[in-house]
Amino acid sequence: MREHEKTSPGEPEELIGFGGAVVRSMEELPEQSGGAACFFGVDSELSRRFGASNEGAAVFIRSASARMRPWTRRERPGATDVGVLRGSPAQVMEETLLMGAGLAARGFVPVAVGCDHTVSYAHALGVCRERRTTYVYLDAHLDLGLHDDRRQPDLHNGNFIGALVRSGRFEQVVNVGARSWTTHDEAYEAQTGVTILRSASLDALAFLRGRDVYVSLDVDVLDPTFVPNMCCREPFGFTPRELLSIMEWLRRHCNVLGADVSELAPDTQHGHTAEIAMRCVHELIGPRGGP
Ligand SMILES: [Mn+2]
């Protein structure tokens, strides 16, 4: 069920969307999107195996990034927000896949703002139905499930990358920022199906130039000094400036088909972290080769 949370009587302010985007119903969306960003939230955890719960993260990010609106309107006037999904995990997984597919078919760059990282599985498969895309995930972890001591067959936020690799739907799966101790296990010396770039070096991204890419941002790629309210803290992460530069490089040199952001915990004491996440996503979407 999609909720718009329209302004209730007695509240004169209009609802402001993710990163200052304009809130529209699906019916109100323009037919010609021109490659604009279209955000939607997923406010139910879909399948968390690792990290602290962050139910409600989408609404937190939406409200904490609302003051970006004047900036957004000047620099990215097309960005829209079509609401927040809630419900049972199976139902929301399906709705996320359909939302990504539907928005991509209308020429938008769909962006899912989720709770646990599993949202990326449904959204990436929905968005990338037509083309052979490279899946790029910025994440301190590899999410291949090799350190899941329960070894459950179910999809969850610590193993869904393995399922994406096995789906065969992506030309290549590329991690940027792996650094947790588990990612240094010798198990990863063997073929995992994932290309691992551990640094924030832009030179290392050169092989992605000209490709269709889907970009998934797990906020734990950032250092907890800058973003204390994340579900799985890992020291020695990227600075927000390093992440912004990577996002800018991807926009300028690749064709970004869709994106997601997840694993940020609601925390009103650290509202700036929502702006860091949204600013990085905005940097990803815009004219290719532009400034
Ligand atoms: Mn992670």
Residues whose N, C-alpha, C, O or C-beta is under 5 A from the ligand:
A	BS01	MN	D139 A140 H141 D218 D220
